Amino acid sequence: MTFDPATPTFFLAPGYRPLSGMSSPVIDPATMDEVGRIAETTEEEAVTVLRAVNAAQAGWKRLDAKSRARALHDLANRIEAADHRPAAILMSREMGKPYPEAIGEIANCAPIFRYYAEMARDEAGKVAGTTQEGSFQYARYEPYGVSVHIMPFNFPILLMCWTVAASLAAGNGCVVKPAPATTLSTLEFMKHFSGLPADLVACLPGGADVAAGLIASPMTHAVAFTGSVAAGRAVGSAAAAAMKPAVIEAGGSDPLIVCESAPLDVAAAGAVTAAFHLSGQVCTSAERFYVVDAIHDAFIAAFARHTRKLRIGNGLERSEIGPLVSEAARAKVIRLVDDARARGATVVTGGRIPPDLLKGWFYEPTILTGCSEDMEILQTECFGPVASVVRVRDFDEAIERANASPFGLGASVFTTRLDEAMEAADRLEAGMVWVNNPLIDNDALPFGGWKASGLGRELGRQGLDAFRRSKMVIMDHRPQVQDWWYPYPEDWFLDAGGRKTE
């Protein structure tokens, strides 16, 4: 069955099924044209799908690890061999992502299925030192059942694959609730799952009500979420109320420190990518910049020079900076920049809607200097193409100010001094620290935040453990009566005077 973006559908392997809920248009944020239509999954449709996924998972969890790994490697083969241009074009048209980034995102999906195929095959439990002679004592891992994956719009396919790969490898079935803004590209990608056992993976479009229903359903058993802090708190509370484990990546306002020893051209070029990649709509975007006084002015000059080279436009044209995902997203950026300007910040470059791009939700990449903690832009997640720069005396003040935030997702440092690099890795209060190379991730290392930026981890061993539960097993191969079983010997008791009985 071929996916048609004009027909609201959900995915249940091996094909697409029509939705009966009310549909709404998907609007290209660059052109304001209609890209397709999406519809809310109804409660009845969700129940039908969840029953099917649970039935499929019952067979999937019984597969041996080698067979499950083979199925995931076959899935990776299908992804690698496919033409991803249709999904990448849809993603660009749905949310404005430049085409090279959209196609690159999808190209990075196959390796995560290979990684977790082998991780789950290799790491399935632990044999402990026995506490009793003749007893075999160990821990084993088992799947939860069906996991719910509530996805963001910025990396809708890659982040979905991060958690779905781990969950499938652990033996679960999966239900994906895509972001409304990127439902079409997600559905286009879902066809690759059709080679797995029928009904093991599903994609149910909808908004917050659909997500809430999936979390509350007794037919789901674990939750993965990526999105805002407010939504993350709501998801975490709902999952806790249902006694379900949840992995929550809730974004942040990442700091980037530029030390006196940093090579300025490298730091400036890295800062441009860290701040403006995907128009700043990356959870790990650098938003707060702490620049040491001795090189502040020289760095700002280089930073602005690199920033002015960026091309703004439609993601399907030659541009690095596409539109923001929605009118509301741009309005928030404008409000935060205006507040910072009113409180004394200086706009070095940007700070406006491009005069030749009045159609669409475009905003120029912006550098603000003279920023201070009384500005809202330093206290919240901007999620737009804005770098807010604070001048600091030295490295120690930069670390202190970087940590003075409710967020703790990632943090970046540019330096050529080993002591500063080591100190930064040790002292920064963040789940990830990058030295001289921001925004990098690794399938084998845990991804996630501290403080308000989230709970749990994706990727690595911890990413697999998020979707499996442990079971302790004590097995005595030679049954015998133990000396501590009832009834207790008489000499174990005390008499009324506290003396041991004979």
C-alpha positions in Angstrom: 0.0 0.0 0.0 1.5 3.4 -1.0 1.3 6.2 1.5 -0.7 9.3 0.2 -0.1 12.5 2.2 -3.4 13.8 1.1 -5.3 10.9 2.9 -5.2 10.9 6.7 -3.9 7.5 7.7 -2.1 5.6 10.5 0.5 2.9 10.1 0.0 -0.6 11.4 2.5 -3.0 9.8 2.3 -4.1 7.1 0.4 -1.2 5.7 -1.6 2.0 6.1 -5.1 2.2 7.4 -7.6 5.2 7.0 -8.4 7.3 10.0 -11.9 8.4 10.9 -11.1 11.4 13.0 -11.5 15.0 11.8 -8.6 16.0 9.5 -6.6 19.2 9.4 -4.1 20.6 6.9 -0.3 20.5 7.2 1.1 23.9 6.2 4.6 24.4 4.8 6.2 27.0 7.1 8.3 28.4 4.2 5.6 28.8 1.5 2.3 28.6 3.5 1.2 25.9 1.0 -0.8 22.9 2.1 1.5 19.8 2.1 -1.1 17.2 3.1 -3.7 16.4 5.8 -3.5 14.7 9.1 -6.2 13.4 11.5 -6.6 12.5 15.1 -6.6 8.9 15.9 -9.9 8.1 17.7 -10.1 6.2 21.0 -11.7 3.2 19.3 -8.9 3.1 16.6 -6.2 3.3 19.3 -7.8 0.4 21.2 -7.9 -1.7 18.0 -4.2 -0.9 17.3 -3.0 -1.6 20.8 -4.7 -5.0 20.9 -2.9 -5.9 17.6 0.5 -4.6 18.8 0.1 -6.5 22.1 -0.7 -9.7 20.3 2.3 -9.3 18.0 4.6 -8.6 20.9 3.6 -11.8 22.6 5.3 -13.7 19.7 8.2 -11.3 19.3 9.3 -11.6 23.0 9.5 -15.4 22.6 12.0 -15.1 19.8 15.6 -16.0 20.6 18.1 -13.2 20.7 19.8 -14.3 17.5 16.5 -14.3 15.5 15.5 -10.9 16.9 18.9 -9.5 16.0 18.6 -10.9 12.5 15.2 -9.2 12.0 16.7 -5.9 13.1 19.7 -6.2 10.8 17.2 -6.9 8.0 15.4 -3.8 8.9 18.7 -1.8 8.8 19.4 -3.3 5.4 16.0 -2.1 4.1 16.6 1.4 5.4 20.1 1.5 3.9 18.8 0.4 0.5 15.8 2.7 0.3 15.3 5.9 -1.5 14.7 8.4 1.3 14.2 11.5 -0.9 10.3 11.4 -0.5 10.5 11.3 3.3 13.2 14.0 3.4 11.2 16.3 1.1 8.1 15.8 3.2 10.1 16.6 6.3 11.5 19.8 4.8 8.0 20.8 3.6 6.4 20.0 6.9 8.7 21.8 9.3 11.3 23.7 7.2 14.4 21.6 7.7 17.0 22.2 5.0 17.0 19.2 2.7 20.7 18.1 3.3 19.9 17.9 7.0 16.6 16.0 6.4 18.2 13.4 4.2 21.2 13.2 6.6 18.9 12.5 9.5 17.3 9.5 7.8 20.7 8.2 6.7 21.8 7.9 10.3 18.9 5.6 11.3 20.1 2.2 10.1 23.2 2.0 12.4 21.1 2.4 15.6 19.1 -0.8 14.8 22.4 -2.7 14.2 23.9 -1.4 17.4 20.9 -2.5 19.6 20.5 -5.8 17.7 24.0 -6.8 18.9 23.8 -5.1 22.3 20.6 -7.0 23.2 22.2 -10.2 21.9 25.4 -9.7 23.9 24.1 -8.3 27.2 21.1 -10.2 28.7 21.8 -10.4 32.4 24.3 -11.0 35.2 25.4 -14.0 37.2 26.1 -13.0 40.8 28.4 -14.5 43.4 26.2 -17.0 45.3 25.0 -16.3 48.9 24.4 -20.0 49.6 26.3 -23.1 48.6 24.5 -25.1 45.8 22.5 -22.1 44.6 22.7 -20.5 41.1 21.8 -16.8 41.4 21.4 -14.4 38.5 19.5 -11.5 37.0 17.8 -11.6 33.6 16.1 -9.0 31.5 12.6 -9.1 30.0 10.6 -6.7 27.9 7.9 -4.5 29.4 5.3 -5.2 26.7 4.3 -2.3 24.5 6.2 1.0 24.6 4.8 4.4 23.6 7.1 6.9 21.7 6.0 10.5 21.8 8.1 12.3 19.3 9.2 15.9 18.6 9.1 17.8 15.3 12.8 18.7 15.0 14.3 15.2 14.5 11.1 13.2 14.0 12.6 10.1 12.4 16.1 9.8 14.0 14.9 10.3 17.6 12.1 7.9 17.0 14.6 5.3 15.8 16.8 5.8 18.8 14.1 4.6 21.2 12.2 2.2 18.9 15.4 0.3 18.1 16.2 -0.1 21.8 12.6 -1.1 22.6 12.4 -3.7 19.8 15.8 -5.1 20.7 14.5 -5.6 24.2 11.5 -7.5 23.0 8.7 -4.9 23.1 6.2 -3.8 20.6 6.1 -0.1 19.7 3.5 2.6 19.2 4.7 5.9 17.8 2.8 9.1 18.3 4.5 11.6 15.9 4.6 15.3 16.4 1.6 16.9 14.5 4.1 19.0 12.5 6.0 16.0 11.1 3.4 13.3 10.9 3.6 12.9 7.1 7.4 12.3 6.9 7.1 9.9 9.9 4.4 7.9 8.1 6.5 7.8 4.9 9.4 6.3 6.9 7.2 3.8 8.7 7.0 1.6 5.6 10.4 0.2 6.4 8.9 -1.6 9.5 6.7 -3.7 7.3 9.4 -6.4 7.1 9.0 -7.0 10.9 6.2 -9.3 12.2 2.8 -8.0 11.3 1.4 -5.4 13.8 4.6 -5.2 15.9 5.0 -1.4 15.2 2.3 1.2 14.8 2.1 4.9 14.2 -0.9 6.8 15.5 -1.2 10.5 14.6 -2.7 13.0 16.9 -2.1 15.6 19.6 -1.9 15.7 23.3 -5.1 13.8 23.8 -3.9 10.9 21.8 -0.6 10.9 23.8 -2.4 11.0 27.1 -4.7 8.1 26.1 -1.8 6.0 25.0 0.1 6.6 28.3 -3.0 5.9 30.4 -4.0 2.7 28.5 -3.5 -0.6 30.4 -2.3 -2.0 27.1 0.9 0.1 27.1 3.8 -0.4 29.6 6.6 2.1 29.0 7.0 5.6 27.7 9.6 7.5 25.7 9.2 11.3 25.3 11.2 14.1 23.7 9.8 17.7 23.9 9.5 20.8 26.1 10.0 20.9 29.8 6.3 21.6 30.5 5.2 18.7 28.3 7.8 16.5 29.8 6.5 17.1 33.3 3.0 16.3 32.2 4.2 13.1 30.5 6.3 12.1 33.5 3.3 12.7 35.9 0.9 10.7 33.8 3.4 7.8 33.5 4.1 7.9 37.2 0.3 7.8 37.9 0.1 4.7 35.8 3.2 3.2 37.4 5.0 3.1 34.0 8.7 3.8 33.5 9.4 6.9 31.3 12.5 8.2 29.5 12.0 12.0 29.2 14.3 14.3 27.3 12.9 17.7 28.0 15.2 20.2 26.2 17.3 22.9 27.7 19.1 26.2 27.3 22.6 24.9 26.7 25.7 27.1 27.6 28.8 27.5 25.4 32.0 28.8 27.0 34.7 30.4 24.9 38.0 30.4 26.8 40.9 32.8 26.3 43.0 30.0 24.7 40.4 29.1 22.1 41.3 29.4 18.4 38.8 32.1 17.5 38.0 31.0 14.0 37.4 27.4 15.1 35.3 28.6 18.1 33.3 31.1 15.9 32.6 28.5 13.2 31.6 25.9 15.9 29.4 28.5 17.6 27.5 29.2 14.4 26.6 25.5 14.0 25.9 25.1 17.8 23.5 28.1 17.9 21.9 28.1 14.5 21.7 24.5 13.3 18.1 23.8 12.3 17.3 27.5 13.0 18.2 26.9 16.7 15.4 24.3 17.0 17.7 21.6 18.5 17.3 20.5 22.1 21.1 20.8 22.5 21.4 24.1 20.7 23.8 26.5 22.4 21.7 29.4 23.6 23.7 31.0 26.4 27.3 32.0 25.5 29.8 32.9 28.1 32.9 34.5 26.6 36.0 35.4 28.5 36.6 39.2 28.6 40.1 39.0 27.1 38.9 37.7 23.8 35.2 38.8 23.9 35.3 41.5 21.2 37.5 39.5 18.8 35.3 36.4 19.2 32.1 38.5 18.6 33.6 39.9 15.4 34.5 36.5 14.1 31.2 35.0 15.2 29.2 37.7 13.4 31.3 37.4 10.3 30.6 33.6 10.0 26.9 34.2 10.9 26.4 36.7 8.1 27.5 34.1 5.6 24.5 31.9 6.3 21.8 31.7 3.6 18.2 32.0 4.7 15.4 30.4 2.7 13.2 27.5 1.8 14.7 24.2 3.0 14.4 22.7 -0.5 16.6 25.5 -1.9 20.2 26.3 -1.2 20.0 27.5 2.4 21.3 26.8 5.9 18.6 28.6 7.8 15.0 27.5 7.1 11.8 28.9 8.7 10.8 28.2 12.2 8.2 25.5 12.5 5.2 27.7 13.2 4.0 31.3 13.7 3.9 30.7 17.5 7.5 29.5 17.5 8.6 32.7 15.7 6.5 34.9 17.9 8.2 33.5 21.0 11.6 34.3 19.6 10.6 37.8 18.7 9.2 38.4 22.2 12.4 37.1 23.9 14.7 39.2 21.6 12.5 42.3 22.2 12.7 41.8 26.0 16.5 41.4 25.9 16.8 44.5 23.8 14.6 46.5 26.1 16.8 45.4 29.1 20.0 46.6 27.4 21.1 43.8 25.1 22.8 44.9 21.8 21.8 43.3 18.5 25.1 42.6 16.6 23.5 40.9 13.7 20.0 39.7 12.9 17.2 40.5 15.3 14.5 40.8 12.6 12.3 39.0 10.1 14.2 39.0 6.7 12.7 41.8 4.7 12.8 39.7 1.5 11.1 36.7 3.2 7.9 38.1 4.6 5.9 34.9 3.6 6.7 32.1 5.9 8.0 31.9 9.5 11.6 33.1 8.9 13.8 34.9 11.4 17.4 36.0 10.9 20.2 34.3 12.9 20.8 36.7 15.7 23.6 37.5 18.0 22.9 39.5 21.2 25.7 40.9 23.4 25.5 42.6 26.8 23.1 39.9 28.1 22.4 39.5 31.8 20.4 37.1 34.0 17.5 39.5 34.3 16.6 38.9 30.7 14.0 36.1 30.1 16.0 34.8 27.2 18.7 33.5 29.6 16.1 31.8 31.9 14.0 29.8 29.3 14.5 27.7 26.2 14.4 30.1 23.2 14.3 27.3 20.6 15.2 29.7 17.8 18.2 31.2 16.0 19.5 33.4 18.8 22.8 33.4 20.6 22.8 35.4 23.8 26.3 36.4 24.8 27.4 37.2 28.4 30.9 38.7 28.9 32.7 37.0 31.9 36.0 37.7 33.7 37.5 34.2 33.4 36.9 30.5 33.1 35.7 30.0 36.7 33.0 32.7 36.3 31.9 31.1 33.0 31.4 27.7 34.7 29.5 29.3 37.6 27.1 31.1 35.3 26.7 28.2 33.0 25.6 26.1 36.0 23.2 28.8 37.3 20.3 27.4 35.3 17.4 25.0 35.9 18.4 23.2 32.7 21.2 20.7 32.3 21.0 18.9 28.9 24.4 19.7 27.3 27.2 22.2 27.5 30.1 23.1 25.2 33.6 24.6 25.7 36.2 25.9 23.3 39.7 25.8 24.7 43.2 24.5 24.0 44.2 24.1 27.6 43.9 20.6 29.0 43.2 21.7 32.5 40.2 23.8 31.4 38.9 20.9 29.3 39.2 18.5 32.2 37.7 21.0 34.7 34.8 21.7 32.3 34.0 18.0 32.0 34.1 17.6 35.7 32.3 20.8 36.9 29.6 21.4 34.3 26.2 20.4 35.5 24.9 18.7 32.3 24.3 15.3 30.9 26.6 15.8 28.0 29.8 18.0 27.6 31.4 18.8 24.3 35.0 20.2 24.1 35.8 21.9 20.8 33.1 19.9 18.9 29.5 20.6 19.9 26.3 18.6 19.2 28.0 15.2 18.6 26.3 12.0 19.7 27.3 8.4 19.8 25.0 5.4 19.6 27.1 3.7 22.3 27.0 6.6 24.9 24.0 7.7 27.0 22.1 10.8 25.8 20.0 12.8 28.2 19.9 15.7 30.7 20.3 16.6 34.3 17.9 18.8 36.4 14.8 20.0 34.5 16.2 18.6 31.2 15.0 15.1 31.7 14.9 11.7 33.3 16.6 8.5 32.1 18.8 8.1 29.1 18.6 7.2 25.4 21.3 5.4 23.5 24.0 3.2 25.0 23.4 0.4 27.5 21.2 2.7 29.5 19.0 3.3 26.5 18.4 -0.4 26.2 17.8 -0.8 29.9 15.0 1.8 29.7 12.9 -0.7 27.8 13.5 -3.9 29.8 12.9 -4.9 33.4 15.1 -7.1 35.5 14.2 -10.4 37.2 16.2 -11.9 39.9 16.4 -15.8 39.8 17.5 -18.0 42.6 17.9 -21.6 41.6 19.0 -24.5 43.8 19.8 -27.4 41.6 19.8 -29.9 44.5 16.6 -29.4 46.6 17.2 -29.7 50.3 15.8 -28.4 53.6 17.6 -25.2 54.6 18.6 -24.7 58.2 16.9 -21.3 58.4 13.4 -22.5 57.3 10.5 -22.9 59.8 10.3 -24.2 62.4 13.3 -22.5 64.1 15.5 -24.6 66.4 14.7 -24.1 70.1 18.2 -22.7 70.9 17.5 -19.7 68.6 15.0 -18.3 71.1 15.4 -16.3 74.3 13.6 -16.9 77.6 11.7 -14.3 79.5 14.9 -13.1 81.1 16.6 -12.5 77.8 18.8 -15.6 78.1 19.2 -18.1 75.2 17.1 -21.2 75.8 18.7 -24.7 76.1 
